Amino acid sequence: MQAVVLGAGSWGTALAHALAFSGKETVLWGRSGALMAEMAQCRENRRYLPGWPVAAAVRPTADMAAALHGAELVVLAIPCQRLAAFLREHAAFFPEGVAVVGAGKGVEQGSLRTMGQVVAAELGARQVRYGVLSGPSFAAGVMAGQPTAVVLGCADAALGERIQVRCASPVFRVYGTTDVLGVELAGALKNVMAIAAGLADGLGFGENARAALITRGLAEMARLGEAMGARAQTFMGLAGLGDLVLTCTGDASRNRRVGLAVGRGHTLEAALAQVGGVAEGVWTTQAVWALAQRLGVEMPICEQVHAVLFSGKSPVEAVRTLMGRPLRWEA
């Protein structure tokens, strides 16, 4: 499959690098002509992944028409809150019936749409076929060729198998599932829990608190997922538990680092400036909190993260609220 990655940030670049393993040509589109020209010349994304050589089979371009001409597989590595506007702007360039794989992890503010729902709304006229790629995978680890396992959600199993084969390599293993919604929600929700883990770390609470947050956070994720029609089993796999553990413990997680800074006394604005890049979990927290309210799903950790980030509640008081909840049987 002729593959194109749209979005030349750290994750888009890493995905293009993975897809270009063993010389499989992969087009990488970025909005900045200067950045793409520099990458083509020096074989490095110096703005987002300095120091990591990009595979020779990656072909950078800032020309959208050229990038999507003849494409069979399009990977969307665009920030979730900007995806709808991006697709609206470029919809005419997408080939009819092309396979589109979402690589973002978030829920759209306001509309509360998943990225699959955004793609369906904006590219429905192009009759695109949708899948989502998620799982425990930091960009630097992929660039370094470290063994990485992810999961592809695709309702069309036959198409999913084709995409699996195109994306997989000896160091990038791709599992499959038909639970697209579960993969999308797991990838989005774990970012909220990573902020919570960062808050706890920033307060100096250590391993006990982190383990509790991961475990109870996973229960919240699965609870909302089931209420929305996803499979609970999906949250026990790579998109859920796997990515949750990575982002709640790894220093490369922007969402955890935002929580860490806020837990140490910084404002949200200062934390975002300090971290740099896109921390999808901040905006997903607002959307997930609204979803939980709409569906009547109990999500106490998400509720407290929302209160800290957007209502001025202190992290210490949020912890007291969580620890002071009525006792219950584990479920």
N, C-alpha and C positions, 0 to 999 in steps of 0.2 A: 504494500500500500504506500502510495506517495504521501509522506507525512509532512505536516506544517505545524509549527508551534507559534501561536500568536501571543506575544508578550515576552519581552526580553529582560525581565527582572531576574532576580537570582533563581527563582523556581523555574521560570520558563526556560532560562538558559540551561539549567541542570537537566530538565526534561529533554530538550533538544540534544544535549550531549549524550544522554542515555539512549535515545532513539537512534542516534548516529553510530552506535557501537558497531564494530566490525565493518565500518565503511558504508553503512546504509545511509544514503544521502537524506538529510532532513533540513527543511527550510525553517529558519528562525526569523520571524518578523518582529521589528521594534519600531516604535513611532519616530525615534530620533535617527535621522539619516547619518549624523556625525558619529553616533555610538555604533551603528551597524557597520559603517565604513571602517572605523577603528578596529572593530572586532574581526572583520574580514582580513584586515592587514596583519594585526598582531596576534590573532587567534586567542583572544582573552577578553572577557567582559570586565574591563577595569573599573566600571562604575559600581557594579553589583556583586561581582565575584572576582576581585583582584587576586592574582596569583595562581588562578586555576586555568590551565590550558583547555581550550574548547576543541573538541574532536574535529579533525580535518574535514569530515563529511558534513559538518554543519555549515549551511550556506546562509549567512545573515543578509537581510534585505529590509529596506524601509518602504518598499513598493508593494502595497497590499494586493493590487491586481496581479502582479507577477507572482507573488507568494501563493495565492490561492488558485492560480490557473492550473487545472488538471489535478488538484488535490483530491485525495481519496480519504484522508484522515486529517482532521483539524483538531488540534489540542488547544484549549482556551486557558491560558495562564494569565488571565486578566483579573485584577482585584474585584471581588464580588460586588461591592457597592457601585462600581463603574461599569459592570458588565452590560446591563440593559442599554445604556447610552452607546456603548462601544458597538454592540451588535446592530443597533438601529442605524448607526452611521455607516457600517460596512456590510450590511445584509446583502446588498446586490452583488457583492463579490463572491459569495459562497456558492459553490457548484450545487446544482439540484441533487438532492438525495445523499449528500456527502455525510460521512460519519463524523460527528462532533463529540469530542470528549472533554468534559469539564475537569479542570485541575484546581479550581479555587475551592476554598473551604469556608462557607459562610451562608447566612440567610439575609436576604435583602431587607433593609429597613423600610418601614412604612407598609409596603405590600406584603411582607412576611413570606415572600416566595423563595423556594429553593432555586439553585442555579439551573436545574433542569426545567423548572417552570418558566424561568426567564428565557431560556433558549427556545422553548416551545412557543412562547408568546412573540418573540422577536424574529425567529427564523422559521416559524411554522409554514409560511408560504413557500419556503425553499425545500420543504419535505425532508429536512435533515433527520438523521437517525442518531440518537443520543446515548452517550455512556458517560461514566464518571470514574476518574482515577484518584485513589486516595490511599492512605496508609502511612506508617512511620517512616518518614523520609526527609531528612534535612538536605538542603541543596549541596552543601560542602561534602557530605558523605557520598552523594551520588557522583559528584565531580571527581572525588578521590578513588572511585571504583570500589568502594566498600560494599560488601554484599547487602542488598536492599530488597525487601519484599513488600509489594503493594497489592491492592485489589482493584479490579475493574468491575464496576457495576454496569450491566447492559441487559435490558429487557429481552433483546434479540440474542439468544445464546449463540447462534451461528455467527453473527456479526461480532459478538464478544470474543469468540475464539480466534477470529481473524485479527482483531486488534491485539489480543494477547500475544499472538505470534509476532506481530510487527514490533511490539514494544519490548518484548522480553530479550534478555541477553544472559550470558553466564554470570553477570554480577547484578542483574536487575530482574528479579523474578516477579511475574504477574499472575496472581490468582484471579478467579472469576466468580461472579454471582449475578443472579438476575434481580437482586434487591437493590435497585438504583436508589430509591428513596432512603433506605437504611444506610447505604454508603455515604450519601450526601449529608444526611443529618448527623451521622457519627463524626464525620470530618469537621462539621461546623461546631457541634456541641463540645467537642473535646477542647476547643480553643477557649471556651468560657471557663472550663475546669482548669486549664493551664494558668489562666489569670488568678484563679482562686489559689492554686498551688504556689504561685509566685507571691501572693499576698501573705500566705502562711510562712513561706521562707523569709520574706522581708521582715516579718515579726520575730523571726528567730525560733520558730516552733519545731523545726527539725523533722526527722524521718517519721516519727509516729503520726504527726499531723498530716504529712504528705501522703502516707499510705492510706489513712482514713479518707482523705479527700479523693484520692484516685478511686477507691472502692465505692464510696457513696456517690461520687460523681458519675461513675459508670451506671449505677442504678438509676440515677436521674435521667441520664441520656437514653437508656433503654425504655424507661417509662414514657417519655415524650415520644420517642420513636414509635412505640407500639400504638400509642394514642393516635398517631398520624397515619398508621397503616404499614409501618416498616416491620421487619422481623427482628425479634429480640436477639436471635442468634447472630445477626450481623454485628451487633455491638460487642460481642465477645471475640470478634476476629480482628484482623489487621486495621480496618478502618476505625474501629472503636477502641478496644483495649490496647491494641498495639500502638496506635497513634497517641492515645491518651497517656500511656506510660512515657513515651518519648518526650512529648511536649510538656509534661509536668515535671520532668527531671532534667531535661537537656538544657544546657546554657545557650544553645543556639535558638531556642524558642523565643520569638519576639513577644508572644502573648505572656509567657511566664515572666519575661524580663519587665514587661509593663507592670504586672502584678507585684513583682519584686520591688520596683521603684516606688510604687504607691504604698506598699507595705512599710517602706522605710521613711515615709513621710512626704514624698513628692506629690504634687498635684497630678491629675491625669494628663493635662497638657504638657507639663514638664516631663512626665514619664514617656509620653509619645515622642517628644523631641529628643530625649536621651536615647531611646531605642532606635529611632529612625526606621525607614521602610514602612510597610503596611502590617499592622497588627489586627487581623480580621476579627479576632475575638471581641475586641472592644465594641464594635458596632453590632456584631452578632449577639452580644449580651442583651442589647435593647430589643432585638427582634425575637430572641428566644423567650425573654421575659414576657413579651406581649403574647407570644404563642401559648405559653403556659397559662396565662390568665384567660385567654380565649377558650382554651380546651379544658380548663379546670384541672390541670396536671400539677401535682405538688413537686416543686423544684426548689427546695430551700437554699441550696448552695448558689444556684443561679440568681435567686432572689436577693441574696446578700451581696453577691458580686455587683449586681445592678445597683443596689443601694449605695455601695461604696463608690462606684464609678460615677454615678449620675445624681445621687441625692445627698451627697456630703456626709454619709455615715462613716464613722471611723472604722478602720479594719479591726481594731480591738473590740469595738462594740458589736461588729458583725460576727466575730467569733463567739462572743458571749451569747448572742442570739441563737446561733447554731447549737452550741453546747447546752443551752438551757431549754431546748425544745422538749416537749413531753416524751418520756421514754416509750419505746415501742419494740415489737418483734422485728427482726431483720427481714427485709423483703425488697 
